[in-house]
Amino acid sequence: MSSLYCVICGRPLSTDESISREIGPICFARLVAALEHQKDHKNKYVRFEKPGRTSKEREKAAA
Ligand SMILES: [Zn+2]
């Protein structure tokens, strides 16, 4: 059984969607924004760690 309160702010949840998510719509929007932000940072880190060599290595592996 899922919680009837938002796990982030503790406010009572009113819609089935929020209840199944256990997060209210406002907190969910914030969470999504935070995750998107994190994703951007991760992509930057990946790019930073792997400079443009990968395409050449792929060509070698294909040949
Ligand atoms: Zn909340």
N, CA, C, O and the ligand as a Tripos MOL2 file, in Angstrom:
@<TRIPOS>MOLECULE
protein
  253   251    64     0     0
PROTEIN
NO_CHARGES

@<TRIPOS>ATOM
      1 N           0.8430   -1.2080    0.0000 N.3       1 MET1
      2 CA          0.0000    0.0000    0.0000 C.3       1 MET1
      3 C           0.8670    1.2420    0.0000 C.2       1 MET1
      4 O           1.8490    1.3180    0.7370 O.2       1 MET1
      5 N           0.5130    2.2040   -0.8130 N.am      2 SER2
      6 CA          1.3450    3.3950   -0.9370 C.3       2 SER2
      7 C           0.9150    4.4830    0.0420 C.2       2 SER2
      8 O          -0.2120    4.4950    0.5370 O.2       2 SER2
      9 N           1.8220    5.3690    0.2960 N.am      3 SER3
     10 CA          1.5920    6.4580    1.2430 C.3       3 SER3
     11 C           0.5770    7.4550    0.7000 C.2       3 SER3
     12 O           0.4840    7.6620   -0.5100 O.2       3 SER3
     13 N          -0.1710    8.0630    1.5880 N.am      4 LEU4
     14 CA         -1.1300    9.0820    1.1650 C.3       4 LEU4
     15 C          -0.5540   10.4810    1.3270 C.2       4 LEU4
     16 O          -1.2370   11.4810    1.1070 O.2       4 LEU4
     17 N           0.7010   10.5300    1.7120 N.am      5 TYR5
     18 CA          1.3490   11.8240    1.8960 C.3       5 TYR5
     19 C           2.5810   11.9200    1.0150 C.2       5 TYR5
     20 O           3.2580   10.9250    0.7570 O.2       5 TYR5
     21 N           2.8580   13.1200    0.5610 N.am      6 CYS6
     22 CA          4.0390   13.3610   -0.2450 C.3       6 CYS6
     23 C           5.2960   13.0230    0.5770 C.2       6 CYS6
     24 O           5.4660   13.5000    1.6990 O.2       6 CYS6
     25 N           6.1650   12.1940   -0.0070 N.am      7 VAL7
     26 CA          7.3590   11.7780    0.7260 C.3       7 VAL7
     27 C           8.3650   12.9250    0.8620 C.2       7 VAL7
     28 O           9.3040   12.8350    1.6530 O.2       7 VAL7
     29 N           8.1760   13.9850    0.1040 N.am      8 ILE8
     30 CA          9.1250   15.0920    0.1470 C.3       8 ILE8
     31 C           8.6780   16.1730    1.1100 C.2       8 ILE8
     32 O           9.4570   16.5970    1.9650 O.2       8 ILE8
     33 N           7.4090   16.6370    0.9870 N.am      9 CYS9
     34 CA          6.9670   17.7500    1.8310 C.3       9 CYS9
     35 C           5.9490   17.3040    2.8740 C.2       9 CYS9
     36 O           5.6320   18.0740    3.7810 O.2       9 CYS9
     37 N           5.4210   16.0660    2.7710 N.am     10 GLY10
     38 CA          4.5050   15.5530    3.7720 C.3      10 GLY10
     39 C           3.0760   16.0360    3.6330 C.2      10 GLY10
     40 O           2.2430   15.7670    4.4990 O.2      10 GLY10
     41 N           2.7830   16.7410    2.5610 N.am     11 ARG11
     42 CA          1.4100   17.2020    2.3450 C.3      11 ARG11
     43 C           0.5480   16.0360    1.8670 C.2      11 ARG11
     44 O           1.0380   15.1380    1.1820 O.2      11 ARG11
     45 N          -0.7490   16.0500    2.2320 N.am     12 PRO12
     46 CA         -1.6410   14.9820    1.7680 C.3      12 PRO12
     47 C          -1.7830   14.9920    0.2530 C.2      12 PRO12
     48 O          -1.8620   16.0530   -0.3660 O.2      12 PRO12
     49 N          -1.8160   13.7920   -0.3430 N.am     13 LEU13
     50 CA         -1.9390   13.6820   -1.7960 C.3      13 LEU13
     51 C          -3.3960   13.5150   -2.1810 C.2      13 LEU13
     52 O          -4.1340   12.7860   -1.5180 O.2      13 LEU13
     53 N          -3.8180   14.1840   -3.2480 N.am     14 SER14
     54 CA         -5.2250   14.1880   -3.6140 C.3      14 SER14
     55 C          -5.5250   13.3350   -4.8410 C.2      14 SER14
     56 O          -6.6150   12.7720   -4.9340 O.2      14 SER14
     57 N          -4.6040   13.2230   -5.7750 N.am     15 THR15
     58 CA         -4.8980   12.4800   -6.9920 C.3      15 THR15
     59 C          -4.2690   11.0870   -6.9590 C.2      15 THR15
     60 O          -3.2600   10.8650   -6.2900 O.2      15 THR15
     61 N          -4.8890   10.1410   -7.7020 N.am     16 ASP16
     62 CA         -4.3700    8.7700   -7.7710 C.3      16 ASP16
     63 C          -2.9370    8.7640   -8.2880 C.2      16 ASP16
     64 O          -2.0960    7.9950   -7.8220 O.2      16 ASP16
     65 N          -2.6790    9.6270   -9.2490 N.am     17 GLU17
     66 CA         -1.3550    9.6950   -9.8450 C.3      17 GLU17
     67 C          -0.3260   10.0620   -8.7820 C.2      17 GLU17
     68 O           0.7270    9.4330   -8.6770 O.2      17 GLU17
     69 N          -0.6430   11.0850   -7.9990 N.am     18 SER18
     70 CA          0.2820   11.5180   -6.9580 C.3      18 SER18
     71 C           0.4630   10.4360   -5.9080 C.2      18 SER18
     72 O           1.5700   10.2170   -5.4170 O.2      18 SER18
     73 N          -0.6280    9.7570   -5.5650 N.am     19 ILE19
     74 CA         -0.5750    8.7170   -4.5330 C.3      19 ILE19
     75 C           0.2920    7.5550   -4.9950 C.2      19 ILE19
     76 O           1.0990    7.0350   -4.2250 O.2      19 ILE19
     77 N           0.1280    7.1450   -6.2570 N.am     20 SER20
     78 CA          0.9290    6.0230   -6.7640 C.3      20 SER20
     79 C           2.3970    6.4160   -6.8490 C.2      20 SER20
     80 O           3.2850    5.5700   -6.7540 O.2      20 SER20
     81 N           2.6390    7.7050   -7.0300 N.am     21 ARG21
     82 CA          4.0030    8.2250   -7.1330 C.3      21 ARG21
     83 C           4.5750    8.5340   -5.7500 C.2      21 ARG21
     84 O           5.7900    8.5990   -5.5590 O.2      21 ARG21
     85 N           3.6560    8.7240   -4.7800 N.am     22 GLU22
     86 CA          4.0230    9.1270   -3.4130 C.3      22 GLU22
     87 C           4.6750   10.4970   -3.3720 C.2      22 GLU22
     88 O           5.3590   10.8430   -2.4090 O.2      22 GLU22
     89 N           4.4600   11.2690   -4.4170 N.am     23 ILE23
     90 CA          5.0090   12.6270   -4.4750 C.3      23 ILE23
     91 C           3.9400   13.5460   -5.0640 C.2      23 ILE23
     92 O           3.3140   13.2040   -6.0680 O.2      23 ILE23
     93 N           3.7280   14.7040   -4.4510 N.am     24 GLY24
     94 CA          2.7530   15.6680   -4.9560 C.3      24 GLY24
     95 C           3.2260   16.2920   -6.2620 C.2      24 GLY24
     96 O           4.4080   16.2260   -6.5990 O.2      24 GLY24
     97 N           2.2940   16.8980   -6.9980 N.am     25 PRO25
     98 CA          2.6260   17.4390   -8.3190 C.3      25 PRO25
     99 C           3.7120   18.5170   -8.2830 C.2      25 PRO25
    100 O           4.5520   18.5890   -9.1800 O.2      25 PRO25
    101 N           3.6900   19.3440   -7.2540 N.am     26 ILE26
    102 CA          4.6890   20.4170   -7.1840 C.3      26 ILE26
    103 C           6.0660   19.8360   -6.9170 C.2      26 ILE26
    104 O           7.0400   20.1990   -7.5760 O.2      26 ILE26
    105 N           6.1440   18.9310   -5.9460 N.am     27 CYS27
    106 CA          7.4270   18.3040   -5.6340 C.3      27 CYS27
    107 C           7.8990   17.4640   -6.8100 C.2      27 CYS27
    108 O           9.0990   17.4030   -7.0800 O.2      27 CYS27
    109 N           6.9670   16.8100   -7.5220 N.am     28 PHE28
    110 CA          7.3440   15.9840   -8.6640 C.3      28 PHE28
    111 C           7.9580   16.8540   -9.7570 C.2      28 PHE28
    112 O           8.9630   16.4880  -10.3650 O.2      28 PHE28
    113 N           7.3440   18.0040   -9.9980 N.am     29 ALA29
    114 CA          7.8820   18.9200  -11.0050 C.3      29 ALA29
    115 C           9.2890   19.3540  -10.6180 C.2      29 ALA29
    116 O          10.1810   19.4420  -11.4610 O.2      29 ALA29
    117 N           9.4720   19.6260   -9.3210 N.am     30 ARG30
    118 CA         10.8010   20.0230   -8.8440 C.3      30 ARG30
    119 C          11.8000   18.8850   -9.0140 C.2      30 ARG30
    120 O          12.9460   19.0930   -9.4150 O.2      30 ARG30
    121 N          11.3360   17.6760   -8.6990 N.am     31 LEU31
    122 CA         12.1990   16.5040   -8.7990 C.3      31 LEU31
    123 C          12.6300   16.2820  -10.2490 C.2      31 LEU31
    124 O          13.8000   16.0230  -10.5280 O.2      31 LEU31
    125 N          11.6670   16.3880  -11.1620 N.am     32 VAL32
    126 CA         11.9760   16.2120  -12.5830 C.3      32 VAL32
    127 C          12.9930   17.2570  -13.0190 C.2      32 VAL32
    128 O          13.9450   16.9450  -13.7340 O.2      32 VAL32
    129 N          12.7910   18.4890  -12.5890 N.am     33 ALA33
    130 CA         13.7180   19.5590  -12.9480 C.3      33 ALA33
    131 C          15.1060   19.2600  -12.3990 C.2      33 ALA33
    132 O          16.1090   19.4820  -13.0770 O.2      33 ALA33
    133 N          15.1600   18.7540  -11.1650 N.am     34 ALA34
    134 CA         16.4430   18.4330  -10.5440 C.3      34 ALA34
    135 C          17.1280   17.2930  -11.2840 C.2      34 ALA34
    136 O          18.3430   17.3190  -11.4850 O.2      34 ALA34
    137 N          16.3500   16.2870  -11.6910 N.am     35 LEU35
    138 CA         16.9220   15.1510  -12.4120 C.3      35 LEU35
    139 C          17.4480   15.5860  -13.7720 C.2      35 LEU35
    140 O          18.5170   15.1540  -14.2020 O.2      35 LEU35
    141 N          16.6850   16.4490  -14.4470 N.am     36 GLU36
    142 CA         17.1320   16.9620  -15.7350 C.3      36 GLU36
    143 C          18.4490   17.7050  -15.5710 C.2      36 GLU36
    144 O          19.3690   17.5700  -16.3770 O.2      36 GLU36
    145 N          18.5140   18.4920  -14.5070 N.am     37 HIS37
    146 CA         19.7240   19.2590  -14.2120 C.3      37 HIS37
    147 C          20.9060   18.3170  -14.0070 C.2      37 HIS37
    148 O          22.0000   18.5440  -14.5220 O.2      37 HIS37
    149 N          20.6560   17.2450  -13.2360 N.am     38 GLN38
    150 CA         21.6930   16.2600  -12.9510 C.3      38 GLN38
    151 C          22.1620   15.5920  -14.2390 C.2      38 GLN38
    152 O          23.3580   15.3790  -14.4390 O.2      38 GLN38
    153 N          21.2050   15.2630  -15.1120 N.am     39 LYS39
    154 CA         21.5110   14.6150  -16.3730 C.3      39 LYS39
    155 C          22.4580   15.4880  -17.1890 C.2      39 LYS39
    156 O          23.4410   15.0020  -17.7500 O.2      39 LYS39
    157 N          22.1480   16.7890  -17.2470 N.am     40 ASP40
    158 CA         23.0030   17.7090  -17.9820 C.3      40 ASP40
    159 C          24.4170   17.6560  -17.4540 C.2      40 ASP40
    160 O          25.3800   17.6340  -18.2200 O.2      40 ASP40
    161 N          24.5380   17.6360  -16.1190 N.am     41 HIS41
    162 CA         25.8700   17.6130  -15.5130 C.3      41 HIS41
    163 C          26.5820   16.3100  -15.8570 C.2      41 HIS41
    164 O          27.7750   16.3130  -16.1600 O.2      41 HIS41
    165 N          25.8530   15.1960  -15.8110 N.am     42 LYS42
    166 CA         26.4460   13.8950  -16.1090 C.3      42 LYS42
    167 C          26.9640   13.8760  -17.5390 C.2      42 LYS42
    168 O          28.0770   13.4170  -17.7950 O.2      42 LYS42
    169 N          26.1550   14.3780  -18.4740 N.am     43 ASN43
    170 CA         26.5750   14.4000  -19.8660 C.3      43 ASN43
    171 C          27.8560   15.1920  -20.0320 C.2      43 ASN43
    172 O          28.7410   14.8120  -20.7990 O.2      43 ASN43
    173 N          27.9480   16.2930  -19.3080 N.am     44 LYS44
    174 CA         29.1470   17.1100  -19.3930 C.3      44 LYS44
    175 C          30.3480   16.3290  -18.8720 C.2      44 LYS44
    176 O          31.4360   16.3920  -19.4460 O.2      44 LYS44
    177 N          30.1420   15.5860  -17.7690 N.am     45 TYR45
    178 CA         31.2420   14.8090  -17.2040 C.3      45 TYR45
    179 C          31.6920   13.7330  -18.1850 C.2      45 TYR45
    180 O          32.8900   13.5230  -18.3740 O.2      45 TYR45
    181 N          30.7290   13.0500  -18.8120 N.am     46 VAL46
    182 CA         31.0510   11.9760  -19.7550 C.3      46 VAL46
    183 C          31.8650   12.5380  -20.9090 C.2      46 VAL46
    184 O          32.8710   11.9610  -21.3220 O.2      46 VAL46
    185 N          31.4070   13.6870  -21.4250 N.am     47 ARG47
    186 CA         32.1270   14.3150  -22.5220 C.3      47 ARG47
    187 C          33.5340   14.6970  -22.0910 C.2      47 ARG47
    188 O          34.4920   14.5780  -22.8540 O.2      47 ARG47
    189 N          33.6330   15.1610  -20.8480 N.am     48 PHE48
    190 CA         34.9290   15.6180  -20.3540 C.3      48 PHE48
    191 C          35.8910   14.4470  -20.2010 C.2      48 PHE48
    192 O          37.0840   14.5730  -20.4750 O.2      48 PHE48
    193 N          35.3600   13.3010  -19.7590 N.am     49 GLU49
    194 CA         36.2140   12.1290  -19.5310 C.3      49 GLU49
    195 C          36.6250   11.4500  -20.8340 C.2      49 GLU49
    196 O          37.7090   10.8740  -20.9310 O.2      49 GLU49
    197 N          35.7450   11.5240  -21.8390 N.am     50 LYS50
    198 CA         36.0430   10.8530  -23.1030 C.3      50 LYS50
    199 C          36.2150   11.8720  -24.2200 C.2      50 LYS50
    200 O          35.2290   12.2500  -24.8530 O.2      50 LYS50
    201 N          37.4080   12.3170  -24.4740 N.am     51 PRO51
    202 CA         37.6470   13.2000  -25.6120 C.3      51 PRO51
    203 C          37.5380   12.4160  -26.9210 C.2      51 PRO51
    204 O          37.5500   11.1850  -26.9130 O.2      51 PRO51
    205 N          37.4330   13.1260  -28.0360 N.am     52 GLY52
    206 CA         37.0440   12.5750  -29.3520 C.3      52 GLY52
    207 C          37.7300   11.3290  -29.8820 C.2      52 GLY52
    208 O          37.8080   11.1760  -31.1000 O.2      52 GLY52
    209 N          38.2230   10.4480  -29.0630 N.am     53 ARG53
    210 CA         38.8910    9.2530  -29.5760 C.3      53 ARG53
    211 C          37.9220    8.1590  -29.9930 C.2      53 ARG53
    212 O          38.2070    7.3680  -30.8910 O.2      53 ARG53
    213 N          36.7660    8.1250  -29.3260 N.am     54 THR54
    214 CA         35.8710    6.9660  -29.4420 C.3      54 THR54
    215 C          35.4800    6.6620  -30.8810 C.2      54 THR54
    216 O          35.3520    5.4910  -31.2370 O.2      54 THR54
    217 N          35.2860    7.6770  -31.7220 N.am     55 SER55
    218 CA         34.8610    7.4160  -33.0980 C.3      55 SER55
    219 C          35.9510    6.6780  -33.8600 C.2      55 SER55
    220 O          35.6430    5.7770  -34.6390 O.2      55 SER55
    221 N          37.2180    7.0340  -33.6580 N.am     56 LYS56
    222 CA         38.3270    6.3410  -34.3220 C.3      56 LYS56
    223 C          38.4010    4.8880  -33.8510 C.2      56 LYS56
    224 O          38.5930    3.9680  -34.6450 O.2      56 LYS56
    225 N          38.2470    4.7110  -32.5530 N.am     57 GLU57
    226 CA         38.2960    3.3510  -32.0140 C.3      57 GLU57
    227 C          37.1770    2.5020  -32.6000 C.2      57 GLU57
    228 O          37.3570    1.3140  -32.8680 O.2      57 GLU57
    229 N          36.0180    3.1270  -32.7960 N.am     58 ARG58
    230 CA         34.8900    2.4060  -33.3930 C.3      58 ARG58
    231 C          35.2260    2.0170  -34.8340 C.2      58 ARG58
    232 O          34.9020    0.9100  -35.2650 O.2      58 ARG58
    233 N          35.8600    2.9000  -35.5700 N.am     59 GLU59
    234 CA         36.2400    2.5950  -36.9560 C.3      59 GLU59
    235 C          37.1910    1.4150  -37.0020 C.2      59 GLU59
    236 O          37.0570    0.5320  -37.8490 O.2      59 GLU59
    237 N          38.1400    1.4020  -36.1010 N.am     60 LYS60
    238 CA         39.0900    0.3010  -36.0230 C.3      60 LYS60
    239 C          38.3720   -1.0130  -35.7360 C.2      60 LYS60
    240 O          38.6440   -2.0370  -36.3630 O.2      60 LYS60
    241 N          37.4580   -0.9640  -34.7830 N.am     61 ALA61
    242 CA         36.7300   -2.1660  -34.3910 C.3      61 ALA61
    243 C          35.8700   -2.6700  -35.5470 C.2      61 ALA61
    244 O          35.6870   -3.8760  -35.7150 O.2      61 ALA61
    245 N          35.3470   -1.7410  -36.3400 N.am     62 ALA62
    246 CA         34.4980   -2.1320  -37.4710 C.3      62 ALA62
    247 C          35.3370   -2.7130  -38.5980 C.2      62 ALA62
    248 O          34.8750   -3.5960  -39.3210 O.2      62 ALA62
    249 N          36.5800   -2.2240  -38.7590 N.am     63 ALA63
    250 CA         37.4400   -2.6610  -39.8680 C.3      63 ALA63
    251 C          38.2020   -3.9650  -39.5670 C.2      63 ALA63
    252 O          38.9590   -4.4460  -40.4100 O.2      63 ALA63
    253 ZN          5.3820   17.4410   -1.7730 Zn       64 ZN64
@<TRIPOS>BOND
     1     1     2 1
     2     2     3 1
     3     3     4 2
     4     3     5 am
     5     5     6 1
     6     6     7 1
     7     7     8 2
     8     7     9 am
     9     9    10 1
    10    10    11 1
    11    11    12 2
    12    11    13 am
    13    13    14 1
    14    14    15 1
    15    15    16 2
    16    15    17 am
    17    17    18 1
    18    18    19 1
    19    19    20 2
    20    19    21 am
    21    21    22 1
    22    22    23 1
    23    23    24 2
    24    23    25 am
    25    25    26 1
    26    26    27 1
    27    27    28 2
    28    27    29 am
    29    29    30 1
    30    30    31 1
    31    31    32 2
    32    31    33 am
    33    33    34 1
    34    34    35 1
    35    35    36 2
    36    35    37 am
    37    37    38 1
    38    38    39 1
    39    39    40 2
    40    39    41 am
    41    41    42 1
    42    42    43 1
    43    43    44 2
    44    43    45 am
    45    45    46 1
    46    46    47 1
    47    47    48 2
    48    47    49 am
    49    49    50 1
    50    50    51 1
    51    51    52 2
    52    51    53 am
    53    53    54 1
    54    54    55 1
    55    55    56 2
    56    55    57 am
    57    57    58 1
    58    58    59 1
    59    59    60 2
    60    59    61 am
    61    61    62 1
    62    62    63 1
    63    63    64 2
    64    63    65 am
    65    65    66 1
    66    66    67 1
    67    67    68 2
    68    67    69 am
    69    69    70 1
    70    70    71 1
    71    71    72 2
    72    71    73 am
    73    73    74 1
    74    74    75 1
    75    75    76 2
    76    75    77 am
    77    77    78 1
    78    78    79 1
    79    79    80 2
    80    79    81 am
    81    81    82 1
    82    82    83 1
    83    83    84 2
    84    83    85 am
    85    85    86 1
    86    86    87 1
    87    87    88 2
    88    87    89 am
    89    89    90 1
    90    90    91 1
    91    91    92 2
    92    91    93 am
    93    93    94 1
    94    94    95 1
    95    95    96 2
    96    95    97 am
    97    97    98 1
    98    98    99 1
    99    99   100 2
   100    99   101 am
   101   101   102 1
   102   102   103 1
   103   103   104 2
   104   103   105 am
   105   105   106 1
   106   106   107 1
   107   107   108 2
   108   107   109 am
   109   109   110 1
   110   110   111 1
   111   111   112 2
   112   111   113 am
   113   113   114 1
   114   114   115 1
   115   115   116 2
   116   115   117 am
   117   117   118 1
   118   118   119 1
   119   119   120 2
   120   119   121 am
   121   121   122 1
   122   122   123 1
   123   123   124 2
   124   123   125 am
   125   125   126 1
   126   126   127 1
   127   127   128 2
   128   127   129 am
   129   129   130 1
   130   130   131 1
   131   131   132 2
   132   131   133 am
   133   133   134 1
   134   134   135 1
   135   135   136 2
   136   135   137 am
   137   137   138 1
   138   138   139 1
   139   139   140 2
   140   139   141 am
   141   141   142 1
   142   142   143 1
   143   143   144 2
   144   143   145 am
   145   145   146 1
   146   146   147 1
   147   147   148 2
   148   147   149 am
   149   149   150 1
   150   150   151 1
   151   151   152 2
   152   151   153 am
   153   153   154 1
   154   154   155 1
   155   155   156 2
   156   155   157 am
   157   157   158 1
   158   158   159 1
   159   159   160 2
   160   159   161 am
   161   161   162 1
   162   162   163 1
   163   163   164 2
   164   163   165 am
   165   165   166 1
   166   166   167 1
   167   167   168 2
   168   167   169 am
   169   169   170 1
   170   170   171 1
   171   171   172 2
   172   171   173 am
   173   173   174 1
   174   174   175 1
   175   175   176 2
   176   175   177 am
   177   177   178 1
   178   178   179 1
   179   179   180 2
   180   179   181 am
   181   181   182 1
   182   182   183 1
   183   183   184 2
   184   183   185 am
   185   185   186 1
   186   186   187 1
   187   187   188 2
   188   187   189 am
   189   189   190 1
   190   190   191 1
   191   191   192 2
   192   191   193 am
   193   193   194 1
   194   194   195 1
   195   195   196 2
   196   195   197 am
   197   197   198 1
   198   198   199 1
   199   199   200 2
   200   199   201 am
   201   201   202 1
   202   202   203 1
   203   203   204 2
   204   203   205 am
   205   205   206 1
   206   206   207 1
   207   207   208 2
   208   207   209 am
   209   209   210 1
   210   210   211 1
   211   211   212 2
   212   211   213 am
   213   213   214 1
   214   214   215 1
   215   215   216 2
   216   215   217 am
   217   217   218 1
   218   218   219 1
   219   219   220 2
   220   219   221 am
   221   221   222 1
   222   222   223 1
   223   223   224 2
   224   223   225 am
   225   225   226 1
   226   226   227 1
   227   227   228 2
   228   227   229 am
   229   229   230 1
   230   230   231 1
   231   231   232 2
   232   231   233 am
   233   233   234 1
   234   234   235 1
   235   235   236 2
   236   235   237 am
   237   237   238 1
   238   238   239 1
   239   239   240 2
   240   239   241 am
   241   241   242 1
   242   242   243 1
   243   243   244 2
   244   243   245 am
   245   245   246 1
   246   246   247 1
   247   247   248 2
   248   247   249 am
   249   249   250 1
   250   250   251 1
   251   251   252 2
@<TRIPOS>SUBSTRUCTURE
     1 MET1         2 RESIDUE 1 A MET
     2 SER2         6 RESIDUE 1 A SER
     3 SER3        10 RESIDUE 1 A SER
     4 LEU4        14 RESIDUE 1 A LEU
     5 TYR5        18 RESIDUE 1 A TYR
     6 CYS6        22 RESIDUE 1 A CYS
     7 VAL7        26 RESIDUE 1 A VAL
     8 ILE8        30 RESIDUE 1 A ILE
     9 CYS9        34 RESIDUE 1 A CYS
    10 GLY10       38 RESIDUE 1 A GLY
    11 ARG11       42 RESIDUE 1 A ARG
    12 PRO12       46 RESIDUE 1 A PRO
    13 LEU13       50 RESIDUE 1 A LEU
    14 SER14       54 RESIDUE 1 A SER
    15 THR15       58 RESIDUE 1 A THR
    16 ASP16       62 RESIDUE 1 A ASP
    17 GLU17       66 RESIDUE 1 A GLU
    18 SER18       70 RESIDUE 1 A SER
    19 ILE19       74 RESIDUE 1 A ILE
    20 SER20       78 RESIDUE 1 A SER
    21 ARG21       82 RESIDUE 1 A ARG
    22 GLU22       86 RESIDUE 1 A GLU
    23 ILE23       90 RESIDUE 1 A ILE
    24 GLY24       94 RESIDUE 1 A GLY
    25 PRO25       98 RESIDUE 1 A PRO
    26 ILE26      102 RESIDUE 1 A ILE
    27 CYS27      106 RESIDUE 1 A CYS
    28 PHE28      110 RESIDUE 1 A PHE
    29 ALA29      114 RESIDUE 1 A ALA
    30 ARG30      118 RESIDUE 1 A ARG
    31 LEU31      122 RESIDUE 1 A LEU
    32 VAL32      126 RESIDUE 1 A VAL
    33 ALA33      130 RESIDUE 1 A ALA
    34 ALA34      134 RESIDUE 1 A ALA
    35 LEU35      138 RESIDUE 1 A LEU
    36 GLU36      142 RESIDUE 1 A GLU
    37 HIS37      146 RESIDUE 1 A HIS
    38 GLN38      150 RESIDUE 1 A GLN
    39 LYS39      154 RESIDUE 1 A LYS
    40 ASP40      158 RESIDUE 1 A ASP
    41 HIS41      162 RESIDUE 1 A HIS
    42 LYS42      166 RESIDUE 1 A LYS
    43 ASN43      170 RESIDUE 1 A ASN
    44 LYS44      174 RESIDUE 1 A LYS
    45 TYR45      178 RESIDUE 1 A TYR
    46 VAL46      182 RESIDUE 1 A VAL
    47 ARG47      186 RESIDUE 1 A ARG
    48 PHE48      190 RESIDUE 1 A PHE
    49 GLU49      194 RESIDUE 1 A GLU
    50 LYS50      198 RESIDUE 1 A LYS
    51 PRO51      202 RESIDUE 1 A PRO
    52 GLY52      206 RESIDUE 1 A GLY
    53 ARG53      210 RESIDUE 1 A ARG
    54 THR54      214 RESIDUE 1 A THR
    55 SER55      218 RESIDUE 1 A SER
    56 LYS56      222 RESIDUE 1 A LYS
    57 GLU57      226 RESIDUE 1 A GLU
    58 ARG58      230 RESIDUE 1 A ARG
    59 GLU59      234 RESIDUE 1 A GLU
    60 LYS60      238 RESIDUE 1 A LYS
    61 ALA61      242 RESIDUE 1 A ALA
    62 ALA62      246 RESIDUE 1 A ALA
    63 ALA63      250 RESIDUE 1 A ALA
    64 ZN64       253 GROUP 0 **** ****
